[in-house]
Amino acid sequence: MRRECLLGVRQRHSEVWFGFSDTVAVKYFVSTVLQFQIYRAVCERTGQFIPGDPSRPLHKCDFYRNQEAGKILTRIMERGSSAPWSQILQETIGEGRLNGEALRDYFRPLEDWLRSENLRTGEYLGWSYDGDYCKFSIETAGLQVYGGFYNAAHRHFDITSFVTILLASVITTVFTMRWR
């Protein structure tokens, strides 16, 4: 039910009994965000990515055989589970919290293109919502409903943000499956 009201995706009957557990989904989400966050930090440290410089976008970063990148990744991996991940991240890349901005930085060219294409074609963003089982959650959390999807009243998240995260997850899954 949460999937439909938040993502617009109706749950299949088989997923109710044999589905993706919440714990697995959270681990997958956290690992995807961390992957992009570490990638961005390594690219910044190796000079491959400079925020705001269109000549050095994050999606074109390549630190193959870069010794500095190897040192950073070694520092992250050598500690294993001896300390909390947030502490290791803080000590290694200077960020101790999950930050989805790396995903946005990586997919910014796609996001910009989607935004301009949707404006050009007049594409409808959102979906039809035909249930009210999320109403209590929406009212309790102080959310406002815009065009069939939910945005926090004090923040601006649009469908492009969702598409960006979705594409990142799909691409990560495809590449992970290919290299197994």
ChimeraX attribute file (.defattr): number of C-alpha atoms within 10 A of each C-alpha:
attribute: neighborCount
match mode: 1-to-1
recipient: residues
	/A:1	14
	/A:2	12
	/A:3	10
	/A:4	15
	/A:5	21
	/A:6	14
	/A:7	16
	/A:8	16
	/A:9	12
	/A:10	11
	/A:11	13
	/A:12	9
	/A:13	9
	/A:14	8
	/A:15	10
	/A:16	11
	/A:17	8
	/A:18	8
	/A:19	11
	/A:20	10
	/A:21	10
	/A:22	9
	/A:23	9
	/A:24	10
	/A:25	11
	/A:26	11
	/A:27	10
	/A:28	14
	/A:29	14
	/A:30	14
	/A:31	13
	/A:32	18
	/A:33	20
	/A:34	20
	/A:35	14
	/A:36	22
	/A:37	24
	/A:38	19
	/A:39	21
	/A:40	25
	/A:41	19
	/A:42	25
	/A:43	23
	/A:44	18
	/A:45	14
	/A:46	17
	/A:47	12
	/A:48	18
	/A:49	23
	/A:50	17
	/A:51	12
	/A:52	9
	/A:53	9
	/A:54	10
	/A:55	11
	/A:56	16
	/A:57	19
	/A:58	26
	/A:59	17
	/A:60	12
	/A:61	19
	/A:62	14
	/A:63	16
	/A:64	8
	/A:65	8
	/A:66	11
	/A:67	11
	/A:68	14
	/A:69	19
	/A:70	14
	/A:71	13
	/A:72	16
	/A:73	16
	/A:74	12
	/A:75	16
	/A:76	17
	/A:77	11
	/A:78	9
	/A:79	12
	/A:80	11
	/A:81	9
	/A:82	8
	/A:83	9
	/A:84	11
	/A:85	16
	/A:86	14
	/A:87	13
	/A:88	20
	/A:89	19
	/A:90	12
	/A:91	13
	/A:92	19
	/A:93	19
	/A:94	12
	/A:95	16
	/A:96	15
	/A:97	13
	/A:98	14
	/A:99	14
	/A:100	16
	/A:101	14
	/A:102	20
	/A:103	25
	/A:104	19
	/A:105	20
	/A:106	21
	/A:107	21
	/A:108	19
	/A:109	15
	/A:110	15
	/A:111	17
	/A:112	12
	/A:113	12
	/A:114	15
	/A:115	14
	/A:116	12
	/A:117	12
	/A:118	14
	/A:119	11
	/A:120	9
	/A:121	8
	/A:122	9
	/A:123	10
	/A:124	9
	/A:125	12
	/A:126	15
	/A:127	12
	/A:128	10
	/A:129	13
	/A:130	9
	/A:131	10
	/A:132	10
	/A:133	12
	/A:134	14
	/A:135	13
	/A:136	10
	/A:137	11
	/A:138	17
	/A:139	10
	/A:140	9
	/A:141	11
	/A:142	12
	/A:143	16
	/A:144	13
	/A:145	12
	/A:146	12
	/A:147	12
	/A:148	16
	/A:149	18
	/A:150	18
	/A:151	19
	/A:152	14
	/A:153	13
	/A:154	9
	/A:155	8
	/A:156	8
	/A:157	12
	/A:158	14
	/A:159	15
	/A:160	18
	/A:161	17
	/A:162	12
	/A:163	15
	/A:164	20
	/A:165	19
	/A:166	12
	/A:167	15
	/A:168	19
	/A:169	16
	/A:170	12
	/A:171	12
	/A:172	15
	/A:173	13
	/A:174	11
	/A:175	10
	/A:176	10
	/A:177	9
	/A:178	8
	/A:179	6
	/A:180	5
